[in-house]
Amino acid sequence: MNFKMKDVHVGELIRTELRLQGRTVNWLAEQVCCEKSNIYKLFARKSVDLKQLMKISEVLKHNFLRDCFEES
């Protein structure tokens, strides 16, 4: 099984999902144990550390890996 990374902006995906769920930046920062300013920096990043992405996926109950990779 091979996977190919899609050309997506992960920070934007996270920001969009957070808005769709009606959640705040403060809420997400509390859930992942970081400063609010780090969440804003995360939104600006095209890629995100896998461990961090998995934690955010768990907190938001959204599989961001599915948004970032496709089977080839």
Helices and strands as residue ranges (DSSP letters): E 3-5, H 10-20, H 25-31, H 36-44, H 50-60, H 64-68, E 69-71
